Amino acid sequence: MDDRGSDGLSTSTLHRLAAHIGVEKGYVDALGTRRELSDEQLRTTLTALGLAVQTEEDAARSLRACEEAPWRRALASVQVVSSAPWPASVPVTLPAESASLLHWRLEQEGGSIHSGIAEWSALPLLAEGSLDGSRVERRLLDLQIELPEGYHRLTLREGSAQMSLIIAPPRCYAGPASPSWGVAVQLYGLRREDDWGIGDFGSLAQLAETAAGLGAHFIGLNPLHALFPCDPGKFSPYSPSSRSWLNILYIDVAAVPELQDSTEALRHIAEPEFQERLARLRAAELVDYPGVTRAKLEVLELIWENFIAHHLDHREAQPGRAFSDFVQKGGASLWKFALFEALAEHFVKEGKGAFWGNWPEPYRDPTSTEVAEFAEQQRDRVLYWAWLQWQADRQLGAAAAACRTTGMKIGLYVDLAVGADSGGAEAWGDPELLVRGASAGAPPDLWNMLGQDWGLPPWNPIVLRNRGYRPFIELLRANMKHAAALRLDHIMALMRLYWVPAGAKADAGGYVAYPFDDLLALLALESRRNNCIVVGEALGTVPEGFAERLQETGIFAYRLLYFERALDGEFRPPTAYPHASMVAITTHDLATLPGYWAGRDLQVKTELKLFPNEERRKQAFNERERDRRLLVEALEREGMLDTALALRAVSSEQVLPDFIEAAYHFLARSSAQLLTVQIEDALGLVEQANVPGTITEHPNWRRRLPATVGELNDQPLLRQIAIHLKRLRP
């Protein structure tokens, strides 16, 4: 029997390689359909991972290399354990004829040093194999040390082999024991009487006072990641340039302390023409990203020029010393990011654009001689972009401090995007880690029946592990720095991620596995160290047993009212919500409750041709009619609506304020520890922040709130919702 595919490759070899790496041959989507990947799809994914599979010989060599790799290393690159203290014992792999004595040295994170010598042949034998014609043994080295939580390093033979030993707690930080609630906002959408056309960190600090006055204990935010100031038309917070640094458009320019030292900046702001521009930006219903970017950078540039002249070379005094400390702590990550921004700025002026793939070849490589020379020649310009990060960081820190000052039990609840844009600093700065030839997405489900291609290059799980998970650890630290709670968008990516091959349709992808246990343990360790609650967004196609693993690790489930249904479609009662969860009615990718009730999201999908066919479109509208009735019945059963109000709600095409109030009252009585109020619901808005599957077809990530932060306290519906929440979640 010939076991070869149409391309001549042995399917068994290809499938064995895919299974070894963690590329799944098929999956069941959220619609219950089994989807099998063709051999061509498997080969495309394996190629994106850096494996040669074009011929039978290539595939066989790649498989052999992968199987032999653990036998060629004396120590694995990293070992992660979820238990502390841990009696340290690690597998060591060496040729059978190795020297009889094994010298080792262990450096604990706190600086303590341990060393010892073990007799190789006396160590317990775990496994043996053959490599290049010689016998290889794997034995267990017991270090006879109990290691505490933290990051430790084991070295053999004076540096010939090294391993990162990471000891993690079994569970994440739990946060306050009592039930809490907060308000979720899109930061760019906040208004203030004197803002510059976009919500900013000053608005956020002001919101902390307003929200705390209503009884809220946290403020939920869209991702604050760095975007593309040199290409301001790219503004999706979920397709950032870098997830480790901040969006500088959120800088409150008027609150920059050094502004008052810059006569030129103050003069520029006072010019009538500039004031007219600011007035137009403030009055706009949608954020004008190019206009906001121009206005802010014009003034920030002038402040920077004054900073260079008076502070940059005077680091013995504030603020020069504070900036110098920030740059030093930011290290290589900050420098590389700022260097990317300086290069983008340079090549935009040269007419080559901000996308690094269009730059001259040497500048596409962050390690090239030409890039190093640019960094040296343009050092002040690189520092300028680092200085902007400093301004953003200290203002975000001030907003976090404002939450604590007002007495919030939690504080800022921030969002970590699942990936970064292929044209940004993250992709440019680490081409080995980020895969080219595939992008992250999601298979077809009930809300996106054509599947999704997010255009985000996924991390290579092989490279990630070989680096001891340092990129993941550093990413968590960057996002937990000012956060009291962190939401991981599409947390299923810790276990497996849907890869769409370049040029393929979104429904033609497949899943690639990630080191789930290790990543969960690291998440728990960093969560505890930063006193940061972790919330996992797991909507869409969720693997079996996944929710239980999150619960075991102390990660809060993310539950939305729209999706909390029994098998017959009825909405679950409040008591059915798990305690360790964050509940909300909706989120940025879904309809607001007023929009849901009016079917506005379905109308938009119809207008944008996002339904796969007419039959499915009609079915969606019919299901919405049924769901409206079921939701009214659920609220009525719980005593949230009386009969008269229930009848009015069912017959009304526009959602009633009393109905929105009742829906949040319903959630407030749930068992969930955390509850989020979407500000758009409390203001009665029908348009959602983002329509998945669209880029320019819909004004995503641009809508501004109709009320200023100062006026939120006077919104009747928001105050009524807050009354219920304060009573039930004091």
C-alpha positions in Angstrom: 0.0 0.0 0.0 1.4 3.4 -1.0 1.3 5.9 1.9 2.1 8.9 -0.2 0.1 12.0 -0.9 -0.5 13.6 -4.3 2.8 15.6 -3.9 4.9 12.5 -3.3 5.5 13.1 0.4 4.9 10.3 2.8 1.8 11.4 4.7 2.9 9.4 7.7 6.2 11.3 8.0 4.4 14.6 7.5 1.7 13.7 10.1 4.3 12.4 12.6 6.2 15.6 12.3 3.0 17.7 12.7 2.1 15.7 15.8 5.6 16.1 17.3 5.5 19.9 16.8 1.9 20.3 17.9 0.2 21.1 14.6 -3.2 19.6 14.8 -4.5 17.6 11.8 -8.1 18.8 12.4 -10.5 20.3 14.8 -14.2 20.7 15.6 -15.4 24.3 15.2 -18.0 26.1 17.3 -20.7 25.1 14.8 -19.9 21.4 15.5 -18.3 20.8 12.1 -15.2 18.6 11.9 -12.6 20.3 9.7 -9.6 18.3 8.5 -6.4 20.0 7.3 -5.0 18.9 4.0 -1.4 17.8 3.7 -0.7 21.1 1.9 -2.1 23.0 4.9 0.1 21.0 7.3 3.1 21.6 5.1 2.5 25.4 4.9 2.2 25.6 8.7 5.3 23.5 9.3 7.2 25.7 6.8 6.1 28.8 8.7 7.6 27.2 11.9 10.9 27.1 10.1 10.9 23.4 9.2 11.9 22.1 5.8 9.2 19.8 4.4 9.2 20.4 0.7 10.4 16.9 -0.1 10.3 13.5 1.5 13.9 13.8 2.5 13.4 17.2 3.9 10.5 16.0 6.0 12.3 13.0 7.3 15.4 15.1 8.2 13.2 17.6 10.0 11.4 14.9 11.9 14.7 13.3 12.9 16.2 16.6 14.0 13.1 17.4 16.1 13.2 13.9 17.8 16.9 14.1 18.4 17.0 17.7 19.7 16.2 16.8 23.3 19.0 14.2 23.2 21.6 16.7 21.9 21.2 19.1 24.9 22.6 18.3 28.3 19.9 20.4 29.8 16.5 21.6 28.5 16.4 25.4 28.0 13.8 25.8 30.8 11.9 23.8 33.4 8.8 25.2 35.0 7.3 23.8 38.1 4.0 24.8 39.8 4.9 24.0 43.4 7.0 25.8 46.0 9.2 25.0 47.8 10.3 22.5 45.3 12.9 19.7 45.9 15.0 20.5 42.9 15.7 17.6 40.6 16.4 17.9 36.8 16.9 15.5 33.9 20.5 15.6 32.5 21.3 14.1 29.1 24.9 13.1 28.3 26.8 10.5 26.3 27.0 7.3 28.2 30.8 7.4 28.3 30.9 10.9 29.9 33.2 11.7 32.7 32.2 10.0 35.9 31.8 13.2 37.9 29.2 15.9 37.1 29.9 19.4 38.4 26.9 21.7 38.8 26.2 25.3 40.0 22.8 26.8 40.9 22.2 30.5 41.3 19.0 31.4 43.0 17.1 34.5 42.0 18.0 36.2 45.3 21.7 35.7 44.7 22.4 32.6 46.8 24.8 30.2 45.2 24.8 26.4 45.5 27.2 23.9 43.9 28.0 20.3 44.0 29.5 17.2 42.3 27.5 14.1 41.5 28.7 10.7 40.3 27.1 10.3 36.8 26.7 6.5 36.9 25.1 6.6 40.3 22.2 8.9 39.2 18.8 7.2 38.5 18.5 6.3 34.8 15.4 7.8 33.2 15.9 6.8 29.5 18.6 5.9 27.0 18.9 6.2 23.3 21.3 6.3 20.3 22.7 9.4 18.7 25.2 9.5 15.8 26.1 5.9 16.6 26.8 6.5 20.3 24.7 5.6 23.3 23.1 8.6 25.2 21.7 8.5 28.7 19.2 10.7 30.5 19.6 10.6 34.3 18.0 12.5 37.2 20.2 15.0 39.0 18.9 15.6 42.6 20.3 18.9 43.8 19.1 18.3 47.3 17.8 21.9 47.6 14.3 23.2 48.2 13.9 26.1 45.8 11.4 29.0 46.6 9.2 30.6 44.0 11.2 32.6 41.4 13.6 32.4 38.5 16.8 30.4 39.1 19.6 29.2 36.9 21.4 25.8 36.8 24.8 25.5 35.1 26.8 22.4 34.3 30.6 22.1 33.7 31.6 25.8 34.0 28.9 27.0 31.6 28.8 24.2 29.0 25.1 23.9 29.6 22.5 26.1 31.3 18.9 25.8 32.3 16.4 28.3 33.7 14.5 26.7 36.6 11.3 28.6 37.3 9.2 27.8 40.4 5.7 29.1 40.3 2.7 29.1 42.7 -0.2 26.9 41.7 -2.7 29.8 41.5 -2.9 33.5 40.4 -3.5 36.4 42.7 -7.2 36.3 43.9 -7.8 40.0 44.6 -10.4 41.2 47.1 -12.7 38.5 48.6 -15.9 40.6 48.4 -17.9 41.0 45.2 -16.9 44.1 43.2 -18.0 46.0 40.2 -16.5 48.5 37.8 -17.1 50.4 34.6 -15.6 49.6 31.2 -14.6 52.4 28.8 -12.8 52.8 25.5 -10.2 55.3 26.6 -10.0 57.1 23.3 -13.7 57.7 23.5 -13.6 59.7 26.8 -14.4 63.4 26.6 -13.2 66.2 28.7 -13.9 69.9 28.2 -10.3 70.7 27.4 -9.1 67.5 25.8 -7.3 67.4 22.4 -9.8 65.3 20.5 -9.2 62.0 22.2 -9.5 60.5 25.7 -6.2 60.6 27.5 -4.6 59.6 30.8 -5.8 62.9 32.3 -9.4 61.9 31.5 -8.7 58.5 33.0 -7.5 60.0 36.3 -10.7 62.2 36.4 -12.8 59.2 35.6 -11.3 57.4 38.6 -12.9 60.0 40.9 -16.3 59.9 39.2 -16.4 56.1 39.1 -15.3 55.7 42.7 -18.0 58.2 43.7 -20.6 55.9 42.1 -19.2 53.0 44.0 -17.1 51.3 41.3 -13.9 49.5 42.3 -12.2 49.2 38.9 -12.0 50.8 35.5 -11.8 48.5 32.5 -9.9 49.7 29.5 -9.2 48.8 25.9 -5.5 47.9 25.2 -3.2 50.8 25.8 -0.5 49.4 23.5 1.7 51.5 21.3 0.2 52.2 17.9 1.7 53.9 14.8 2.3 57.6 15.3 4.1 57.7 12.0 1.1 56.0 10.3 -1.9 57.3 12.3 -4.4 55.7 10.0 -3.6 52.4 11.8 -5.3 52.8 15.1 -6.8 49.4 16.1 -5.8 48.8 19.8 -5.9 45.1 19.0 -3.4 45.4 16.1 -0.7 47.4 17.9 2.9 48.1 17.0 4.2 46.9 20.4 2.3 45.4 23.3 5.2 46.2 25.7 4.9 50.0 25.3 2.2 52.6 25.4 0.1 54.6 23.0 1.5 58.1 23.1 -1.7 59.7 21.9 -3.0 59.1 25.4 -0.5 61.6 26.8 -2.4 64.6 28.3 -0.2 67.3 26.7 -1.4 70.1 29.0 -0.4 68.0 32.0 3.2 67.4 31.0 5.1 69.2 33.7 7.9 70.4 31.4 5.3 72.2 29.2 5.5 75.2 31.5 9.2 75.5 30.9 8.8 75.7 27.1 7.9 79.2 25.9 7.7 78.0 22.3 5.3 75.2 23.1 3.0 77.6 25.2 3.1 80.1 22.4 2.2 77.5 19.8 -0.8 76.3 21.8 -2.0 79.9 22.2 -2.0 80.6 18.5 -5.6 81.2 17.2 -5.1 78.7 14.3 -4.0 75.9 16.7 -6.9 76.7 19.0 -9.3 76.4 16.1 -7.9 73.0 15.3 -8.3 71.9 18.8 -11.9 73.1 18.9 -12.6 71.0 15.7 -11.0 67.9 17.2 -12.9 68.2 20.4 -16.3 68.7 18.7 -15.9 65.7 16.4 -18.1 62.6 17.0 -15.3 60.4 15.8 -11.6 60.5 16.8 -9.6 62.1 14.0 -6.4 60.1 14.6 -4.2 62.0 12.0 -5.4 65.3 13.3 -4.9 64.4 16.9 -1.4 63.0 16.1 -0.3 66.2 14.3 -1.5 68.4 17.1 0.0 66.5 20.0 3.4 65.8 18.3 3.8 69.4 17.3 3.7 70.5 20.9 5.5 67.5 22.4 8.3 68.1 19.9 8.7 71.7 21.2 8.6 70.5 24.8 11.3 67.9 23.9 13.6 70.5 22.4 13.4 72.5 25.6 14.0 69.4 27.6 17.2 68.6 25.6 18.5 72.1 26.1 17.9 72.2 29.9 17.5 68.7 31.3 18.9 65.9 29.1 22.6 66.5 30.1 21.8 67.4 33.7 20.9 64.0 35.0 21.9 64.8 38.6 18.7 66.7 39.0 15.0 66.2 38.2 13.6 65.7 35.7 16.8 64.6 33.8 17.6 62.0 36.4 14.1 60.5 36.3 14.2 60.2 32.5 17.6 58.6 32.7 16.4 56.1 35.2 13.4 55.3 33.0 15.7 54.6 30.0 18.0 52.5 32.1 15.1 50.4 33.4 13.6 50.1 30.0 16.8 48.5 28.8 17.2 46.9 25.3 13.4 46.7 24.9 12.8 50.4 25.2 15.9 51.3 23.1 14.9 48.9 20.3 11.3 50.2 20.3 12.4 53.9 20.2 14.9 53.1 17.5 12.1 51.6 15.4 10.0 54.7 15.9 12.9 56.9 14.8 13.5 54.8 11.7 9.8 54.9 10.8 9.8 58.7 11.2 12.9 58.9 9.0 11.6 56.7 6.2 8.2 58.4 6.2 10.1 61.6 5.4 12.1 59.8 2.8 8.8 58.7 1.1 9.3 55.0 1.9 6.5 54.8 4.5 6.3 53.5 8.1 6.0 49.8 7.1 9.5 48.4 7.7 9.0 45.8 4.9 9.3 48.7 2.5 12.5 50.1 4.0 15.9 49.5 2.3 17.0 45.9 3.0 19.7 46.6 5.7 17.2 48.5 7.8 14.8 45.6 8.0 17.2 43.8 10.2 17.5 45.3 13.7 21.0 43.8 14.1 22.5 45.3 10.9 25.5 47.6 10.9 23.4 50.3 9.1 20.8 50.2 11.9 23.5 50.5 14.5 25.1 53.5 12.7 21.6 55.1 12.4 21.1 54.7 16.2 24.5 56.3 16.9 24.0 59.2 14.5 20.4 59.9 15.5 20.8 59.2 19.2 18.8 62.3 20.3 15.9 61.3 18.0 15.8 57.8 19.4 15.8 59.3 22.9 12.9 61.6 21.9 10.7 58.5 21.3 11.9 57.0 24.6 11.0 60.3 26.2 7.5 60.1 24.9 7.1 56.7 26.5 8.3 58.2 29.7 5.7 60.8 29.6 3.0 58.2 28.9 4.2 55.9 31.5 4.2 58.4 34.4 0.8 59.7 33.4 -0.6 56.2 33.4 1.0 55.6 36.7 -0.6 58.8 38.0 -4.0 57.5 36.8 -3.4 54.2 38.6 -2.5 56.1 41.8 -5.7 58.2 41.4 -7.7 54.9 41.6 -6.0 54.0 44.8 -6.4 57.4 46.3 -10.2 57.3 45.7 -10.4 54.1 47.6 -11.1 51.6 44.8 -10.5 48.1 45.9 -9.0 47.1 42.6 -8.0 49.9 40.2 -7.1 49.8 36.5 -8.2 46.7 34.6 -6.3 46.6 31.3 -6.4 44.5 28.2 -3.6 42.5 26.6 -4.0 41.9 22.9 -3.4 38.5 21.5 -0.7 39.7 19.1 1.0 42.7 17.4 0.8 44.0 13.8 3.3 42.5 11.3 4.3 46.0 10.3 5.2 47.2 13.8 8.0 47.4 16.3 7.4 44.0 17.8 7.6 42.2 14.5 10.6 44.2 13.3 12.5 43.8 16.6 12.2 40.0 16.9 11.9 38.3 13.5 12.9 35.0 14.9 10.1 34.9 17.5 7.3 36.1 15.2 6.2 33.7 12.5 6.1 34.9 8.9 3.8 33.0 6.4 0.8 32.8 8.8 -1.4 35.0 10.9 -3.5 34.4 14.0 -7.3 34.3 13.8 -10.3 32.2 14.7 -12.3 29.5 12.8 -15.9 30.0 11.8 -18.4 30.4 14.7 -21.9 31.6 15.3 -20.8 35.3 15.4 -18.3 35.2 12.5 -19.3 32.4 10.2 -16.6 33.2 7.6 -13.8 32.8 10.2 -11.4 35.5 11.2 -7.9 36.5 10.1 -6.6 39.1 12.5 -3.4 39.7 10.5 -1.3 39.2 13.6 1.9 37.1 13.2 1.9 34.4 15.9 4.8 33.6 18.2 6.8 30.6 17.3 6.3 28.1 20.2 9.7 26.4 19.5 11.6 29.7 19.7 9.6 30.8 22.8 10.5 27.7 24.7 14.2 27.8 23.6 14.4 31.3 25.1 13.1 30.1 28.4 9.8 32.0 27.9 11.5 35.4 28.5 9.4 37.2 25.9 6.2 36.1 27.6 7.5 37.0 31.1 8.6 40.4 29.9 5.3 41.0 28.2 3.3 40.2 31.3 5.5 42.5 33.4 5.1 45.4 31.0 1.3 45.1 31.1 1.0 44.4 34.8 3.2 47.4 35.8 0.2 49.8 36.5 -2.6 47.3 36.4 -4.6 45.8 39.2 -6.3 43.4 36.8 -5.3 42.1 33.4 -7.6 40.6 30.8 -5.9 38.3 28.3 -7.7 38.6 25.0 -8.3 35.2 23.4 -6.6 33.4 26.3 -7.0 30.1 24.4 -3.8 31.1 22.7 -1.9 29.9 25.7 -3.0 26.4 24.8 -3.4 26.6 21.0 -3.8 29.3 18.4 -5.5 29.2 15.0 -3.1 29.9 12.3 -4.2 31.1 8.8 -1.7 30.6 6.1 -0.7 33.7 4.2 -3.0 34.2 1.2 -5.6 31.7 2.4 -9.2 32.4 3.5 -9.9 32.7 7.2 -11.7 29.3 7.3 -8.7 27.5 5.8 -6.5 27.6 8.9 -5.6 25.1 11.6 -4.4 25.0 15.2 -0.9 25.0 16.6 -0.2 24.0 20.2 1.6 26.1 22.8 3.2 25.0 26.1 0.0 25.5 28.1 1.1 24.2 31.5 4.3 26.3 31.5 2.6 29.5 30.4 -0.2 29.1 33.0 2.5 28.7 35.7 4.3 31.8 34.6 1.1 33.7 34.5 0.4 32.7 38.1 3.9 33.7 39.2 3.8 37.2 37.6 0.2 37.7 38.8 1.3 37.0 42.4 4.4 39.2 42.2 2.4 42.1 40.8 -0.8 41.6 42.9 -2.7 41.5 39.6 -5.9 39.7 39.0 -6.0 37.7 35.7 -9.2 37.5 33.6 -9.2 35.1 30.6 -11.4 36.0 27.6 -12.4 32.6 26.2 -15.1 33.2 23.6 -15.6 31.3 20.4 -14.1 27.8 19.9 -13.0 26.7 23.4 -11.1 23.4 23.8 -12.7 20.7 26.0 -11.4 21.0 29.6 -9.9 24.5 29.0 -12.2 26.4 31.4 -11.5 23.9 34.2 -7.8 24.4 33.8 -8.2 28.2 34.1 -10.3 27.8 37.2 -7.7 25.5 38.8 -5.1 28.2 38.2 -7.2 31.0 39.7 -7.9 32.8 36.4 -11.2 34.5 36.4 -13.6 33.4 33.6 -15.0 36.0 31.4 -18.8 35.5 31.1 -21.2 37.5 28.9 -24.9 37.6 29.5 -25.5 37.1 25.7 -23.8 33.7 25.8 -24.9 32.3 29.2 -27.6 29.9 28.0 -28.9 26.5 28.9 -29.2 23.9 26.3 -32.8 25.0 25.4 -31.6 28.5 24.8 -32.9 30.0 28.0 -30.7 32.5 29.9 -29.1 31.1 33.0 -30.2 32.5 36.3 -27.7 34.6 38.3 -26.9 31.7 40.7 -25.5 29.7 37.7 -22.6 32.1 37.2 -19.3 30.8 38.6 -17.9 32.7 41.6 -14.4 33.1 40.0 -15.6 35.0 37.0 -16.0 38.5 35.6 -19.5 39.0 34.1 -20.7 41.6 31.7 -23.6 42.0 29.3 -21.5 42.7 26.3 -18.0 43.7 25.1 -16.4 45.9 22.5 -16.8 43.3 19.7 -20.5 42.8 20.3 -23.6 44.9 20.2 -24.4 47.2 23.1 -27.6 46.2 25.0 -29.5 49.0 23.2 -28.0 47.9 19.9 -28.7 44.2 20.6 -32.3 45.0 21.4 -32.8 47.1 18.2 -30.9 44.5 16.1 -28.5 47.2 15.1 -25.6 44.8 14.9 -27.6 42.5 12.5 -28.4 45.5 10.3 -24.7 46.4 10.1 -23.8 42.9 9.2 -26.4 42.9 6.5 -25.2 46.2 5.1 -21.6 45.0 5.1 -22.4 41.6 3.6 -21.0 39.7 6.6 -23.6 36.9 6.5 -22.5 33.9 4.4 -25.9 33.6 2.8 -29.5 34.9 2.9 -30.8 31.9 4.8 -28.3 32.6 7.7 -29.2 36.3 7.7 -32.9 35.5 8.2 -32.1 32.9 10.8 -30.1 35.5 12.8 -33.0 38.0 12.8 -35.5 35.3 13.9 -33.1 34.1 16.6 -32.8 37.7 17.9 -36.6 38.0 18.2 -36.6 34.8 20.2 -33.6 35.9 22.4 -35.3 39.2 23.2 -38.3 37.3 24.5 -36.2 34.8 26.4 -34.2 37.7 28.1 -37.4 39.4 29.2 -38.6 36.1 30.6 -35.3 35.6 32.5 -35.5 39.0 34.1 -39.2 38.5 34.9 -38.5 35.2 36.6 -35.9 36.8 38.9 -38.3 39.7 39.8 -36.3 42.3 37.9 -39.4 43.2 35.7 -43.0 43.4 36.6 -45.6 42.1 34.1 -46.5 45.6 32.8 -42.8 46.5 32.1 -42.1 43.1 30.6 -45.0 43.5 28.1 -43.7 47.0 27.2 -40.2 45.7 26.8 -41.2 42.9 24.4 -43.3 45.2 22.2 -40.8 48.0 22.0 -38.2 48.1 19.2 -36.1 50.5 21.4 -34.7 49.2 24.6 -36.2 50.9 27.7 -33.9 52.5 30.3 -35.8 50.5 33.0 -34.9 47.3 31.1 -31.2 48.1 30.9 -31.3 48.9 34.7 -33.1 45.5 35.3 -30.4 43.6 33.2 -27.6 45.0 35.3 -29.6 44.3 38.5 -29.9 40.7 37.3 -26.1 40.5 36.9 -25.5 42.2 40.2 -27.3 39.3 41.9 -25.0 36.7 40.3 -22.5 34.7 42.1 -19.7 36.2 40.0 -17.0 38.0 42.0 -16.5 40.8 39.4 -19.0 42.7 37.3 -18.4 45.2 34.5 -20.8 47.9 33.4 -20.3 48.9 29.8 -20.4 52.7 29.7 -22.2 52.6 26.3 -25.1 50.6 27.8 -25.5 53.1 30.7 -25.6 56.0 28.1 -28.1 54.2 25.9 -25.8 54.0 22.8 -26.7 51.6 20.0 -23.4 51.5 18.0 -20.7 49.1 19.1 -17.0 50.0 19.3 -15.8 47.5 16.7 -17.4 45.2 14.1 -15.2 42.1 13.7 -14.4 41.3 10.1 -14.2 45.0 9.1 -11.3 47.5 8.9 -12.3 50.6 7.0 -15.9 49.6 6.2 -17.1 50.7 9.7 -15.8 53.5 12.1 -14.2 51.0 14.4 -12.2 52.3 17.4 -13.3 55.9 16.7 -16.6 56.6 18.5 -16.5 59.3 21.2 -18.9 59.4 24.1 -21.7 62.0 24.0 -21.0 63.1 27.6 -17.8 64.4 29.2 -16.3 62.6 32.2 -17.6 65.4 34.4 -21.1 64.8 33.1 -21.1 61.1 33.7 -22.1 61.5 37.3 -25.3 63.2 36.2 -26.5 60.4 33.8 -29.7 59.1 35.4 -29.4 55.5 34.1 -25.8 55.2 35.2 -26.7 56.4 38.6 -29.6 54.0 38.9 -27.4 51.1 37.8 -24.8 52.2 40.4 -27.5 52.2 43.1 -28.2 48.5 42.6 -24.6 47.6 42.4 -23.6 49.5 45.5 -26.3 47.8 47.4 -25.6 44.3 46.2 -21.8 44.8 45.9 -20.9 47.3 48.6 
